[in-house]
Amino acid sequence: MTDPIADYLTRVRNAYLAKHKIVEVPASKMKIEITRILHEKGYILSYKVVEGTPYNTIKIALKYHPYTKQAAIKKIKRVSSPGLRQYAGVDNMPRVLNGMGIAILSTSKGVITDKEAKELNVGGEVICYVY
């Protein structure tokens, strides 16, 4: 697998499209941080890191609207890839859906959202857009 982050995002996207309640993905530090941000911003209900013998996994409880059963995440899109890294400075930070969505960045301060990066005055690699 050449891009584990894209695989993670695709598994979450496919689980939402199939209306699953829980999705399980292989764990890494970057994936756990992305999942933490999605949980903090209210895009997923909860998550748990399950330690296994061959490898650790992340169990993610997906969030849907209680009445209309629409997914909390409308779109989740990979921006930077191993073949073409996309970086954003403080001056040209991306605005997702005119500020309604979030961009997840990998910075020197850790994995944070675009709004937190502006507050901390740091730039970094744009991992994905979520809205």
C-alpha positions in Angstrom: 0.0 0.0 0.0 1.6 3.3 -1.1 -0.8 5.7 0.6 -2.2 4.5 4.0 -3.9 7.9 4.7 -5.9 7.7 1.4 -6.9 4.1 2.3 -8.1 5.3 5.7 -10.2 8.1 4.2 -11.6 5.8 1.6 -12.7 3.2 4.2 -14.4 5.9 6.2 -16.1 7.3 3.1 -17.3 3.9 1.9 -18.6 3.0 5.4 -20.7 6.2 5.3 -22.0 5.4 1.9 -22.9 1.9 2.9 -24.6 3.3 6.1 -22.4 1.3 8.5 -22.4 2.2 12.2 -18.8 1.1 12.8 -15.7 1.0 10.7 -12.4 -0.6 11.6 -9.1 0.6 10.1 -5.5 -0.3 10.7 -3.9 2.2 13.2 -1.0 4.5 13.0 -0.1 7.7 14.9 -1.2 9.9 12.0 -4.6 8.1 11.6 -5.2 8.3 15.3 -4.6 12.1 15.2 -6.9 12.5 12.2 -9.6 10.5 14.0 -9.1 12.6 17.2 -9.7 15.8 15.2 -12.8 14.3 13.5 -14.2 13.4 16.9 -13.4 16.8 18.4 -15.1 18.6 15.5 -18.2 16.3 15.7 -17.9 14.4 12.5 -17.8 11.0 14.2 -19.5 9.8 17.4 -16.5 8.1 19.1 -13.4 6.0 18.4 -11.3 3.4 20.3 -7.8 2.1 19.6 -7.9 -1.7 19.9 -4.5 -3.3 20.5 -4.2 -6.6 18.7 -1.4 -9.1 18.2 -0.5 -8.6 14.6 -1.4 -4.9 14.5 -3.5 -2.2 16.2 -6.8 -1.0 14.8 -9.1 2.0 15.3 -12.8 1.3 15.7 -14.7 4.4 14.6 -18.4 4.9 15.4 -19.9 6.9 12.6 -22.4 9.7 13.1 -25.7 10.2 11.3 -28.6 12.6 11.7 -31.1 11.1 14.0 -34.2 11.8 11.8 -33.0 12.0 8.2 -30.2 9.4 8.6 -27.8 11.6 6.6 -24.1 11.2 7.2 -22.3 13.8 9.3 -19.5 13.9 6.7 -20.7 15.0 3.3 -17.3 14.8 1.7 -13.8 13.8 2.8 -11.1 14.4 0.3 -7.3 13.6 0.3 -5.3 16.6 -0.8 -1.6 15.8 -0.4 -0.4 12.5 -1.7 3.0 10.7 -1.6 3.6 11.7 -5.3 2.6 15.3 -4.9 2.8 16.9 -1.5 0.6 20.0 -1.0 1.9 22.6 1.5 0.1 25.7 2.8 1.7 28.7 4.6 0.0 30.9 7.1 -0.8 33.4 4.4 -2.4 31.0 1.9 -4.3 28.7 4.3 -7.1 26.9 2.5 -10.7 27.7 3.4 -13.0 24.7 3.0 -16.6 25.5 2.0 -16.0 29.1 3.0 -15.1 28.2 6.6 -17.9 25.7 7.1 -15.6 22.7 6.7 -12.1 21.9 8.0 -8.7 21.2 6.5 -6.5 18.9 8.4 -2.8 19.8 8.4 0.4 18.1 9.5 2.5 20.9 11.1 5.5 21.2 13.3 3.0 21.6 16.2 1.3 18.3 15.3 -1.8 17.3 13.3 -4.2 20.3 13.6 -7.0 22.0 11.7 -6.6 25.0 9.5 -8.2 27.4 12.1 -5.8 26.2 14.8 -2.8 26.6 12.4 -3.8 30.2 11.8 -4.0 30.8 15.6 -0.6 29.2 16.1 0.8 31.0 13.1 2.2 27.8 11.4 1.9 26.3 8.0 2.2 22.7 7.0 1.2 19.8 4.7 -2.5 19.8 3.9 -3.7 16.2 4.5 -7.4 16.4 3.7 -10.6 18.4 3.5 -13.7 17.4 5.5 -17.2 18.9 5.2 
